[in-house]
Amino acid sequence: MSKKRIVLGIESSCDETSVSIVREKSSSDQEILSNIVNSQTKLHEKSGGVIPEIAARSHSTVIDRLIKQALTKAKIKLNQVDAVAATAVFNPEKEK
């Protein structure tokens, strides 16, 4: 029997920071072991929209805590993670 891969997923592209731990069940099925979300809604309410600099700062202040919470909830250690997937925002205007 082959090892069931475990992936740590990180999403931090806008006004939420999310961390999930997903384990492969089969080649076509996965199991979500944990999903932790930190919303910035209250932080951006005053301005009426997301301010990128404030959002980025907020992501960086909570990401470590969210990863620890996700690992704890999933009942795994970081060294058991086989891969990390993260948000990548593509801006075609910067490529010109």
N, C-alpha and C positions, 0 to 999 in steps of 0.2 A: 504494500500500500504506500502510495507516495504522500509526502508531507503536504498538509493543507496550508497554503500560504496565508499570511496575515499582512494586511496593508493598513497603514496609518494614513488617513486622508485629512488634509487641511484645506479649508476654504476661508479666504479672507479678502474677497474682492470688493466688497462694498461696505454695508453697515452692519454686518454680522460676522463673527468669527466662529467657525465650526470645526470640530475635530471628531472624526469617526474612526472606529476600528472595525475592519471587515475581515472575516475569515472565509476562505474558499471552502465550499462544501463539496462541489464537483466542478467539472470544467464549465458547467453552465449555470451554477447556482452558488450564491454567497449568503453568508449570515452576518447581520449587523450585530456586533458585540457591544458597541456603545456609540452614542451620538450626542455630543455635548455642543450646545449653541449658546453663544453670548451675543445678545442683541444690543445694538447701539441706538435704538429708537429714541430713547429718552435724551441721549446725548445730543442728537441732531434736531430734536423738536423745536428748540428755540430759534434756530436759523431757518426752519422751514424746508430743509433739505440736507443731504449729505455734503459735508465739507471734507474733501479728500485728505488733507493734512491731519485733521482731527481724527478721522477714521483710521488712518495708518498708525497714528500714535496709539490709539486704543487697541488695535490689533496686537501691537508689539508688547503692550503692558499685560495682556491676558493670555497670550498664546501658551506660555509655559504651564500656567495653572490648568488650562483646558486640556493640554496633552496629558498631564498627570492625572486629572480626573477621568479622562477617557480610558487610560491604561488601567486605573484602579477599577472602574466599572466593568471593564472587559476581563478583569482578573488575569492580566498578562503583564509581563515586564518588557521594557523597551527592547532588550536584546532578543526577544521573540519575534519582533517585527521584521518581515522580509523585505518590505518596500514602503516607500513614502510617496504619496501622490499629493500634489499641491496645486492650487489655483495659479494659472498663468494668464494674465490679461494681455491680449495682443492688441497693439495699437498700430494699424497700418500707416498712419500719418508719420509715425516716428521712423518707419522703415524707408521713407523716401529720401 
